[in-house]
Amino acid sequence: MEITQLGRTGLKVSRLCLGTMNFGPRTSEEDAQEIMARALGAGVSFFDTADIYGPNGLTEEIVGRWLAKDDHREQVVLATKLYRPMGPGPNDGGLSARHIVKACDASLRRLQTDWIDIYQMHHVERTTPWEEIWQAMEVLISQGKVIYVGSSNFAGWHIARAQEVARSRGMFGLVSEQSLYNLMSRTAEHEVLPACQYYGIGVIPWSPLNRGVLGGILKSSSTGRRGNNEAREIVAAHHEQIEQWEDFCAEFGAEPAEIAIAWLLHQQAVTAPIVGPGTLTHLETALRAVDLKLDSSALARLDEIWPGPGPAPESYAW
């Protein structure tokens, strides 16, 4: 497994990040433990989760029970997220200093660990001042509960604002951004990726298969993804392109999921795509993608099938 640095930090992470969102709701704890063991054994040492995954923090608990065994915690770079409401109260979600501190302590308990390597804001909070957010993060860092801070689903200007306020406080600021980014969803190329590259922030794309659509949905014998309403809508809107995509994959001689992940690994701004396997088979497919090389002609053909938006502002102005 290839290892790289996370953005401008000295932190080393694997080129794939194991997403755990399926653990609990879709994947049993026994199967989840098998997936985590196989991933770590293959060199995937970067794990991502969130307090909201699974009912009442179930996914973090599953990950925590596995991490507590056989010194797994020392081998893993662990990222989790906060923002979404974890209770009915008005202060049970968001990015107030109160919720940041309480949510961190709750995640530490569920994950059975003393520290979180990358504590990520799951969404931008428009009503909380950045000075308050960074003050709370400073407290957690000074207590040793958090080492780095990351973001998820931020616009380019949110990233810039966060970094400039952090700089004014003498803080390191954001080290990573989790963004929706794949062959079909390339809006991040407008301003998010350039902002991350400018500030030295590692990009960790989520949904590399665009909700399964890029995983060979037309030719798949599985009805799971094809039965999803969102996937059906995407297929209906992009049927011709998806046909071209799957034909290209067949000609190339690799599974669509492998090529979709490999394409992300060929993008300069990307640190590690988040792969969220529900089964060991899904994980093995993702692992093969790391060694898949796409030459310039293959990358050009993929740009023809799934054209990007181009850089801002030229893509929408003169």
C-alpha positions in Angstrom: 0.0 0.0 0.0 1.4 3.4 -1.0 1.8 5.9 1.8 1.6 9.7 1.4 1.6 12.8 3.6 -1.7 14.4 4.5 -1.5 17.8 3.0 1.2 20.0 4.4 1.4 18.0 7.6 4.1 15.4 8.5 1.3 12.8 9.1 1.7 9.7 6.9 -1.5 8.1 5.7 -2.4 5.3 3.3 -3.6 6.2 -0.2 -7.0 4.6 0.6 -9.1 5.7 3.6 -11.5 3.1 5.0 -14.9 4.5 5.4 -17.1 2.9 8.1 -20.5 4.3 7.4 -22.0 0.9 6.5 -20.8 -0.7 9.8 -23.9 -1.4 11.9 -26.7 -0.2 9.6 -25.8 -2.5 6.7 -22.8 -4.5 7.8 -22.8 -6.7 10.9 -20.2 -6.1 13.6 -18.6 -9.4 12.8 -18.2 -8.6 9.1 -17.1 -5.1 9.9 -14.3 -6.4 12.1 -13.2 -8.8 9.3 -13.2 -5.9 6.9 -11.1 -3.7 9.3 -8.6 -6.5 9.9 -8.2 -7.2 6.1 -7.8 -3.5 5.4 -5.2 -3.0 8.0 -3.4 -6.1 6.9 -3.3 -4.7 3.4 -1.8 -1.5 4.6 -4.9 0.7 4.8 -4.1 2.5 8.1 -6.4 5.5 7.6 -9.9 5.0 9.0 -12.8 7.5 8.9 -16.0 7.5 10.8 -18.5 9.9 12.4 -20.6 10.2 15.5 -23.8 10.2 13.4 -23.1 6.9 11.6 -25.4 4.2 12.9 -28.1 4.9 15.5 -26.8 6.5 18.6 -23.2 6.3 17.6 -23.3 2.6 16.9 -20.6 2.8 14.1 -18.1 4.5 16.4 -18.8 1.8 19.0 -18.1 -1.0 16.5 -14.9 0.7 15.4 -13.9 1.3 19.0 -14.3 -2.3 20.1 -12.1 -3.4 17.3 -9.5 -0.7 17.9 -9.2 -1.8 21.5 -8.1 -5.2 20.5 -4.5 -6.2 19.9 -3.1 -2.6 20.0 -4.9 -1.7 16.8 -5.3 1.9 17.9 -1.5 2.5 17.6 -1.6 1.3 14.0 -4.4 3.4 12.8 -4.8 7.1 11.8 -8.3 7.7 13.1 -10.6 10.4 11.8 -14.1 11.1 13.0 -16.7 13.9 12.5 -19.2 16.0 14.4 -22.0 18.4 13.5 -25.2 16.5 13.0 -27.6 16.5 15.9 -27.0 13.6 18.3 -30.0 14.4 20.5 -33.2 16.5 20.6 -31.8 19.5 22.4 -31.0 22.8 20.7 -27.3 22.4 21.6 -27.0 18.7 20.6 -25.6 19.6 17.2 -23.7 22.2 15.2 -20.4 23.8 16.0 -20.8 25.8 19.1 -17.9 25.5 21.6 -20.2 23.6 23.9 -21.2 21.0 21.4 -17.6 20.6 20.0 -16.3 19.8 23.5 -19.2 17.5 24.5 -19.2 15.7 21.1 -15.5 15.0 21.3 -15.7 13.5 24.7 -18.6 11.3 23.6 -16.7 10.1 20.5 -13.7 9.3 22.6 -15.8 7.1 24.9 -17.4 5.3 22.0 -14.1 4.8 20.1 -12.4 3.7 23.3 -9.4 5.9 22.7 -7.6 8.8 24.4 -7.2 10.8 21.2 -8.6 11.5 17.8 -6.0 12.0 15.0 -8.2 14.2 12.8 -11.4 15.7 14.2 -13.5 16.9 11.3 -16.4 19.3 11.0 -19.0 17.4 9.0 -20.5 20.5 7.6 -20.0 24.3 7.7 -21.7 26.1 10.5 -22.9 29.5 9.3 -24.2 30.8 12.6 -21.1 30.2 14.8 -18.1 32.6 14.6 -14.9 31.0 13.5 -13.2 32.5 16.6 -15.5 30.4 18.8 -14.9 27.2 16.7 -11.1 27.6 16.8 -11.1 28.4 20.5 -12.9 25.2 21.2 -10.5 23.2 19.0 -7.5 24.9 20.7 -8.8 23.6 24.0 -9.1 20.0 22.7 -5.7 20.1 21.1 -4.1 21.5 24.3 -5.8 18.6 26.2 -4.3 16.1 23.8 -7.8 14.9 22.8 -7.4 16.1 19.2 -4.2 16.3 17.1 -5.4 17.7 13.8 -8.6 19.4 12.6 -10.3 18.8 9.3 -13.5 19.8 7.4 -16.1 18.2 5.3 -18.5 19.6 2.7 -16.9 23.1 2.8 -17.0 25.5 -0.1 -13.7 27.0 -1.2 -14.4 30.3 0.5 -15.3 28.5 3.8 -11.9 26.9 3.7 -10.2 30.2 3.0 -12.1 31.9 5.9 -11.3 29.1 8.3 -7.6 29.2 7.4 -7.3 33.0 7.7 -8.9 33.1 11.1 -6.8 30.2 12.3 -3.7 32.0 11.0 -4.7 35.1 13.0 -4.8 33.0 16.1 -1.4 31.4 15.4 -3.0 28.0 14.7 -2.2 25.4 12.1 -5.8 25.3 10.8 -7.4 22.7 8.6 -5.4 19.7 7.4 -8.0 17.9 5.4 -11.2 18.4 3.5 -13.7 15.6 2.8 -15.6 16.5 -0.3 -17.9 14.9 -2.8 -15.7 14.2 -5.7 -15.8 11.5 -8.4 -15.9 11.2 -12.2 -19.5 12.2 -12.3 -19.4 14.9 -9.6 -16.5 17.2 -10.3 -17.9 20.5 -8.9 -15.1 20.5 -6.4 -12.6 21.3 -9.2 -14.1 24.8 -9.5 -12.8 26.2 -6.2 -12.5 23.6 -3.4 -9.5 21.7 -4.9 -7.6 24.9 -5.7 -8.3 26.3 -2.2 -7.0 23.0 -0.7 -3.9 23.0 -2.8 -3.2 26.7 -2.0 -3.5 26.1 1.7 -1.8 22.7 1.8 -5.0 20.8 2.8 -5.3 17.1 1.9 -8.4 16.2 -0.1 -10.3 13.0 1.0 -13.0 12.4 -1.5 -16.2 10.7 -0.4 -18.5 8.6 -2.6 -15.9 7.7 -5.2 -18.5 5.5 -7.0 -21.1 8.3 -6.9 -23.6 6.2 -4.8 -22.7 3.0 -6.6 -23.5 4.3 -10.1 -19.9 4.1 -11.2 -19.6 0.6 -9.9 -21.0 -1.1 -13.1 -24.6 -0.4 -12.3 -26.0 -1.3 -15.8 -24.3 -4.7 -16.0 -24.4 -5.5 -12.3 -26.3 -8.7 -11.3 -26.9 -7.1 -7.9 -30.2 -5.3 -7.4 -29.1 -3.5 -4.3 -27.7 -0.4 -5.8 -30.0 -0.5 -8.9 -33.0 -0.5 -6.5 -31.9 2.7 -4.8 -34.2 5.6 -5.8 -31.3 8.1 -6.0 -29.2 5.7 -8.1 -32.2 5.1 -10.5 -32.6 8.9 -10.9 -28.9 9.3 -11.7 -29.0 6.5 -14.2 -32.0 7.9 -15.9 -30.3 11.3 -16.3 -27.0 10.0 -17.5 -27.8 6.7 -19.1 -25.8 7.3 -22.3 -22.7 8.4 -20.5 -22.9 5.5 -18.1 -23.1 3.1 -21.1 -20.0 4.7 -22.6 -18.3 4.5 -19.2 -19.0 0.8 -18.7 -17.9 0.1 -22.3 -14.6 1.9 -21.7 -14.1 -0.2 -18.5 -14.7 -3.4 -20.4 -12.3 -2.4 -23.1 -9.7 -1.4 -20.5 -10.1 -4.8 -18.8 -10.8 -3.7 -15.2 -13.9 -3.4 -13.0 -15.6 0.0 -13.1 -15.2 0.5 -9.4 -11.4 -0.1 -9.7 -11.1 2.5 -12.5 -13.3 5.1 -10.7 -11.1 4.9 -7.6 -7.9 4.8 -9.6 -8.9 7.9 -11.5 -9.2 9.8 -8.2 -5.7 8.5 -7.2 -4.4 10.1 -10.4 -5.7 13.6 -9.4 -2.9 15.7 -8.0 -5.0 17.3 -5.2 -6.3 13.9 -3.8 -4.7 12.4 -0.8 -6.9 9.3 -0.2 -10.3 8.4 -1.5 -12.7 7.2 1.1 -13.9 3.7 0.2 -16.9 2.4 2.2 -17.1 -1.4 1.7 -20.1 -3.2 2.9 -18.4 -6.6 2.2 -14.9 -8.0 1.8 -15.5 -8.2 -1.9 -16.0 -4.5 -2.1 -12.8 -3.9 -0.1 -10.7 -6.2 -2.4 -11.9 -4.3 -5.4 -10.8 -1.0 -3.8 -7.4 -2.5 -2.9 -6.8 -3.5 -6.6 -7.4 0.1 -7.6 -4.2 1.3 -5.9 -2.0 -0.5 -8.4 -4.1 0.4 -11.5 -2.3 2.8 -13.8 -4.2 5.0 -16.2 -2.1 6.4 -19.0 -2.7 9.8 -20.6 -5.0 8.4 -23.3 -7.2 6.7 -20.8 -7.4 9.8 -18.7 -8.3 11.9 -21.8 -11.0 9.4 -22.7 -12.5 9.6 -19.2 -12.5 13.4 -19.5 -14.5 13.0 -22.7 -17.1 10.8 -21.1 -17.2 12.8 -17.8 -16.0 16.3 -18.6 -14.9 18.4 -15.6 -16.2 22.0 -15.0 -12.9 23.7 -15.7 -11.2 26.2 -13.4 -13.2 29.1 -11.9 -13.9 31.8 -13.0 -13.0 31.0 -16.6 -15.5 28.1 -16.7 -18.4 30.5 -16.2 -16.9 33.9 -17.2 -14.7 35.3 -19.9 
